[in-house]
Structures are given as structure tokens and as C-alpha cells.
Amino acid sequence: MLQQTTVKTVLPYFDRFVALWPDLSALANAALDEVLAAWQGLGYYARAKNLLTCAQAIRDEHGGAFPASAEALRKLPGIGRYTAGAIAAIAFAQREAALDANAARVLARVFALKEGRGPRLEAVAASLVPAGRPGDFAEALMDLGATLCTPRRPRCSLCPWRKGCAATRRGLPESFPAPPAKRQKKERFGVAFWLLREDGALFLRRRPEKGLLPGMIEIPSTAWKSEPWDLEEAKREAPEPVDWFPVEGQVRHAFTHFRLDLRILCGTSESPREGLWSPLAELSRFALPTVMKKIVRHVLEARAEDGKN
Ligand code: SF4
């Protein structure tokens, strides 16, 4: 229950839950809908389902008794490496490490390791677990991370491991472990067509109802592809075969999953086509997506610099 949820929120749920199902056998015999109903409001319903199927697996495959080894525990539904280690160490006094995010941070700092997870950190953790009171060791390490060795501003002067802590010796405790590398966003490239009628109206079109910016009004452009466009090639996708000339610079916009880099070609329509044309002064009538507003701003600024406005 405590994963992603605060203790304060969990307390009444926990009390109700154990009142309804005071032991493993009672829970294993419960119906999924009842368990989900008791969980309502805690979110992440997969945890409730796992709790039930785990109780059933222990009833059916382990004679109703929790297995004591971390290896056997990990085979149960919903029990991963950390939980298996914690149950084995705390409930069964097995010499197992329980590496939650707090404990991992402490060890990464004590040994000045850049990684905040993975086999090296797990090996370090395993090598430290004492034969006596491994459960207390696991809890103490997690508590140290939760109370003193916090992600920001660790209180090293109060820490019992201060003398042996490599990160503190270097004067940089907060730089361990290194923050996870941000995934690089994909780059996309396109060319937008700023097509004006002789009366100064701009050619617009509506995007397809499905996909990105569905049904929104846009300034037409080529497809957005992973390689920059050759401008001559891009012109073949223009709404009209007129004289296109490029605007200096480009418009950049970050969508959730990619970054878009747009070049802009300007042209004047020679035989104005049917479709959506808008005077520039009336563009605000349309709910243009931000990236389209950036194009408008970019072109207008470029024209102003050229003295065309
Ligand atoms: S000395 Fe500071 S950085 Fe090192 S374990 Fe203790 S609180 Fe964390």
C-alpha cells in the first residue's frame, strides 16, 4: 500500500483491510471485486490484484506459509527484488539486502558510485549485510536514507557513517548517485509554406482528425521527418508551384516525444486555390497550435526586419 502513497493516506485503508482479511487465508479466499473495492482511492490497482493473487499462490503452492528465501519470494506475483529482500531479511532474518531508493542512495554516496541502481550497487549492498540482525540492518539503511541522507541537503554532520563516506570526503554528497540521464528527444524536421494571396490573406488548412494536434488549423508544411529537408525537394510538397524563397532562421518547438525544427518558405499565390484563407490581422480567430503561432511570429519578425511590414 505504501508504494507511491503516504503513510497518512494509507493508515485508514490498512486498518480496514486487515479488519476485512485478518490473515493470508482470509485474503486468499476473497473475491477480486471486494479487494478492489477496499483499495478504491489508493490507485495503482495492479497492486491490489497482485496482493490477492500472491495470497492465492502462497495458499496453493506453499501450503499457506510464506517462503523464507528471497529467491522463492521473487517468484510470487507482485514481489520484486527489493520486496523479496526486505521480507527475507526483516521477516525471516535471512542475510539479504533490501535496496529501496533510500538505501541505494546511501550506498551510492558512501562508495561514491555514480549509478543509483544495478548489479554493482546490489553487490555492494549484499557484501555489507551482517549475519546478525540483517532485518535491522535493512531497516536502518532505509531509515538513514529517508531521514538524514536525503536527496537534497543530506545532513552529514549527524550521520553515523560520515567518517567512511566517500561522497562527503569529496565534499559533494548530493552529486551521488548521478541523476538518471534524460532520454534524448527525437529530432524531426519539416518545411512550412507561408503562402499569401495578393490581398495579403494567408493559406491555412485543417489537420487530420487523428494523430498529433488533431483537427487543428495549421500552416501547411511537408511531412516531419527525421532528416533535414533539401529545400528543392521540399518545394515539391508545396501547396502551389510558385516561386518560393526561404525565410532566415528556423522555428523550433518541443512536443512531448520529439523536437521539431521547421524551415519556412514564403510564396505568393498566382491562382488562389479553394480553401481556408485568412487575413493576417484575423489569425487570432483560429485556435492555432503553439508551433503555428511561432511560425507566424517568426515570419512577421523577419518581414519587419526586411522593412516589408
Ligand atoms: S555522510 Fe552524508 S552523504 Fe554520506 S551517508 Fe551520511 S548523510 Fe549520506
Boltz pocket constraint, residues with backbone or C-beta under 6 A from the ligand:
constraints:
  - pocket:
      binder: B
      contacts: [[A, 106], [A, 109], [A, 110], [A, 144], [A, 148], [A, 149], [A, 150], [A, 154], [A, 155], [A, 156], [A, 157], [A, 159], [A, 160], [A, 161], [A, 162], [A, 163], [A, 165], [A, 166], [A, 167], [A, 168], [A, 173]]
      max_distance: 6.0
